Amino acid sequence: MIRSSLIIVIAILGTAEAAETPTSDPFDLSSISRQAEELGVPTKSEVDSLESRAGVLFESGDCQAALPALEDLAKKSNFLANLVFAGIQPYYGASYDYRKNYSGSSKQSLVEYERLANQYKNKRNRATVMQGECFAKLGDRVMAAIYLSKALDFIDIHDGYWWKRARKQLYGLLEVE
C-alpha cells in the first residue's frame, strides 16, 4: 500500500514548484481539483493536529503507524502552504513598480502570510525526512533513499538541523559516511 502511493506523494510534493510556474492553459484546474478531491481543503488546525499525531507515532518508534500519518501530514501541509501562497501571489506576480508602490499595513500582512506558508512547507519537509527514516528503519532502502532525496530537494539551507539529519541518513544508506 505504501509503495503504491509513492507516485502520488511525489506528484503532490512537487506541486509547490509547479504552482510557481504558469501552465500552458491558465484555466486548467485539474491539478488543484485532484488535490482538493483527495485531501479536502486542509485547515491550519487540522494540519497542526496531524503534525502532533504523526510526531507522537514517529517518536514512539512505530513506523508502520507513523508512515501513513506522516504521508498525510506532508500532503496536507504542502497543499495548505500552496493555498496560503495563492492568496499573496498577485503581489509577487505584479511588476517591480507596482510592488514598490504597494505600501501600508497590508504589505506587512503579506509578509506574515508568506512566513506562514513557509512554515507549512517546513512541516512538509520534516515529515518527508521522517518518512525516509521510517523506511530505513523498516529495511526498505529504496523507499528511504527516495524520500530522503526528495526531502533534500525541499529543505532550505537555513534549516541546518534537518538538512544535516536527512543527509546523514541518506549517506548512511549509501555507505559514504
C-alpha positions in Angstrom: 0.0 0.0 0.0 2.8 2.4 0.9 4.8 1.8 -2.2 1.7 2.2 -4.4 1.2 5.7 -3.0 4.7 6.8 -3.8 3.9 8.3 -7.2 1.0 10.2 -5.7 3.2 11.5 -2.9 5.9 12.7 -5.3 3.4 14.3 -7.5 1.8 16.1 -4.5 5.1 17.1 -3.0 6.2 18.6 -6.4 3.2 20.9 -6.6 4.9 23.7 -4.7 7.3 24.2 -7.6 4.5 23.6 -10.2 2.4 26.3 -8.5 5.1 28.9 -9.1 5.3 28.4 -12.9 2.4 29.1 -15.2 0.8 26.2 -17.2 0.1 26.4 -20.9 -3.6 26.5 -20.1 -4.4 29.1 -17.4 -7.9 27.6 -17.0 -6.6 24.0 -16.3 -7.9 23.3 -12.8 -7.1 19.5 -12.9 -4.1 19.5 -10.6 -5.7 21.6 -7.8 -9.0 19.7 -8.3 -7.3 16.3 -7.8 -5.6 17.6 -4.6 -8.9 19.0 -3.3 -10.7 15.8 -4.0 -8.0 13.6 -2.4 -7.2 15.9 0.6 -10.2 18.1 1.1 -9.3 21.7 1.9 -6.9 21.5 4.8 -7.1 24.0 7.7 -4.3 25.2 9.9 -5.8 23.5 12.9 -6.2 20.2 11.0 -2.6 20.2 9.9 -1.3 21.2 13.3 -3.2 18.3 14.8 -1.8 15.9 12.1 1.7 17.1 13.0 1.1 16.3 16.7 -0.3 12.9 16.0 2.4 12.0 13.4 5.1 13.2 15.8 3.8 11.0 18.6 3.7 8.0 16.4 7.2 8.7 15.0 8.7 9.3 18.4 7.2 6.0 19.7 9.1 4.2 17.1 6.0 2.7 15.5 6.9 3.3 11.9 4.1 1.2 10.4 1.6 3.5 12.1 3.7 6.7 11.6 4.2 6.3 7.8 0.5 6.9 6.8 0.2 9.8 9.3 3.5 11.4 8.1 2.3 11.0 4.5 -1.0 12.7 5.3 0.9 15.5 7.1 3.3 16.0 4.2 0.5 16.2 1.6 -1.8 18.4 3.6 1.0 20.7 4.8 2.1 21.2 1.2 -1.4 21.8 -0.1 -2.1 24.3 2.8 1.1 26.1 2.0 0.2 26.4 -1.7 -3.3 27.7 -0.9 -1.9 30.3 1.5 0.7 31.3 -1.0 -2.1 31.7 -3.6 -3.5 34.5 -1.5 -0.3 36.5 -1.9 0.5 35.5 -5.5 -1.0 38.7 -7.0 1.7 40.7 -5.2 4.5 38.5 -6.4 3.1 38.4 -9.9 3.0 42.2 -10.1 5.7 44.3 -11.8 8.5 45.7 -9.7 7.0 49.2 -9.9 3.6 48.1 -8.6 5.2 46.1 -5.8 7.5 49.1 -4.9 4.5 51.4 -4.7 2.3 48.9 -2.7 2.6 50.1 0.9 0.8 50.2 4.2 -0.1 47.6 6.8 -1.4 45.2 4.1 2.2 44.8 2.9 3.2 43.6 6.4 0.3 41.1 6.4 1.6 39.7 3.1 4.9 39.0 4.8 3.1 37.3 7.6 1.2 35.1 5.2 4.4 34.2 3.3 6.0 33.3 6.6 3.0 31.1 7.4 3.2 29.3 4.0 6.9 28.7 4.6 6.2 27.2 8.0 3.9 24.7 6.4 6.4 23.9 3.7 8.9 23.2 6.5 6.3 20.8 8.1 6.1 19.0 4.8 9.9 18.8 4.6 10.3 17.4 8.1 7.6 14.9 7.6 9.3 13.7 4.4 12.6 13.3 6.3 10.8 11.3 8.9 9.2 9.1 6.3 12.6 8.4 4.8 13.9 7.5 8.3 11.0 5.2 8.9 11.6 3.4 5.6 15.2 3.0 6.6 14.2 1.6 10.0 11.9 -0.9 8.3 14.7 -2.0 6.0 13.3 -0.5 2.8 16.4 1.2 1.4 14.9 2.1 -1.9 12.0 4.0 -0.4 14.3 5.5 2.3 16.6 6.8 -0.4 13.7 8.2 -2.5 12.1 10.1 0.4 15.4 11.4 1.9 16.5 12.6 -1.6 13.2 14.3 -2.1 13.4 15.9 1.3 16.8 17.2 0.5 15.4 18.8 -2.7 12.9 20.7 -0.5 15.0 21.6 2.6 16.2 25.2 2.8 19.8 26.0 3.5 18.7 27.8 6.7 17.2 24.6 8.1 20.5 23.2 9.0 19.4 20.6 11.6 17.0 18.9 9.2 19.4 19.2 6.2 22.2 17.5 8.3 19.8 14.9 9.6 18.5 13.9 6.1 21.9 14.0 4.6 23.4 11.8 7.4 20.6 9.2 6.9 21.0 9.2 3.1 24.8 8.9 3.3 24.4 6.1 5.8 22.2 4.2 3.3 24.8 4.8 0.7 27.7 3.9 3.0 29.6 7.1 2.2 29.7 8.5 5.8 
